[in-house]
Amino acid sequence: MLKLKLTRTGKKNYATYKIVVNEKRSKRDGQYLDLIGTYNPNTHPHTIKIDLKKVNYWIAHGAKPTATVSRLIKTHA
């Protein structure tokens, strides 16, 4: 099963995140199928960049977003 997840990037105590399509049981920071967008919680306001065409494509093909990613998508749209 495919999931839309966050993967952690950035320095220690300064996390940024990539929004990716990944297998449900794979590692958090492992390989991913597609990069959907980015999220930076360290700026005010938070920086969210999401390609909604890719999100709609992957959801149509059976991928399910995690709770956090679905909240970010709703905030961005």
N, C-alpha and C positions, 0 to 999 in steps of 0.2 A: 504494500500500500504506500502511496506517495503522500508526503506531507509538505506544506509550506512552513519552513522553520527559520529560526534565527541562528546564525553562526557567529561566534564571538571573534572579533579582530581587534587590533589596537594594542596600546601599551598597557602595562600594569597600572591598575587604578584609573585607567582612561579607556574604557571599553567603547568600541563601536561595533556595529553589527551589520552583517549581510543578510538579506532575506533570500533564501534559496529553496529550490525544490530538491527533496532528498527522500530516500527510503525511510520508512517509519522507524526501523530498528537500527539504522546506521549511526555512527558516532556523530556527536554534535558538530565537531569541526572537521569531519572527514570530507571525502569527495562528494560533490553534488552534481545534479543533472543540469540545472540552469540557475543563473543568477537573476533574481527578480528585481531587487532594489537594495537600498541601504538605509540604515537608521543610526543617527548619532544623538544619543540622549544627553550629551555634554554641552550642547549649545542651548541658548535661550532665544526663541522657542526651539524645541527639538527639531532636528532636520530629518525629514522623511522623504525619500525619493523612491517611488514605486512605478514600474511599468505596468499599467493596468491591463494592457492588451495581453501581456504574458500571464498575468494573474488569471484573467478570464479563460485563456487557453488551457492552462493547467487544471483549473477547477472543472472545466468542461471535460477534461480527460481523466477525472477521478481523484485529483489531489485534494486533500482537505487541509485548510490552514489551522495552525495551533491557535489557542485563545489569544495570545499576544499578537500574533500576526494578523488575525482577523480584526482586532482592535485597531492596529496600525492602518490597515486597509480602509476601515471606516473613517478614521481620522483624516487620512489623505484624500479620500474621495469627496 
